[in-house]
Amino acid sequence: MAEPLPKPGDVLFVGGAASVQFQGDRALTFRVIRVDPRITYDGWLWLDGYVLGPSGDALERRVIFVKKDGLVKKR
């Protein structure tokens, strides 16, 4: 069974498995605000949310394009 789509409030680890742009030290922790409903490549999503710092504080709002199967739910 496939993993469900992320939902608002989910905290995700976004690394190289989600997209090469987040590989290595460019990985981030991301709190989802919304999943964009636009149709895109199979298995890929646009996510709107906040990059979180080490203490869990929101540092920056971003929209990211990632592979759903590469996302890791943190909480």
Phi, psi and omega in degrees: 000135182286149176294142177291163176296149172300156179230161180308134181097340178297140175251124187239147166269126181244107181235198184300333178291336179274329178184143180300336180291347180248022181285148174062230184285002177265003176297156181213162171258132192226128175259122185284133170263313179201157173258123180294130183281355181301142177285136181220196179299147181304124178089358181250150183223151165261125178243137176251131181179200183240136169284130182256143176276179182303330180271000180092002178282143177290128180257324188201138174273135181216159168244125184236152179247116189219160172278126182303317183291346179268356181276143179238118178287133185264328185241000000 
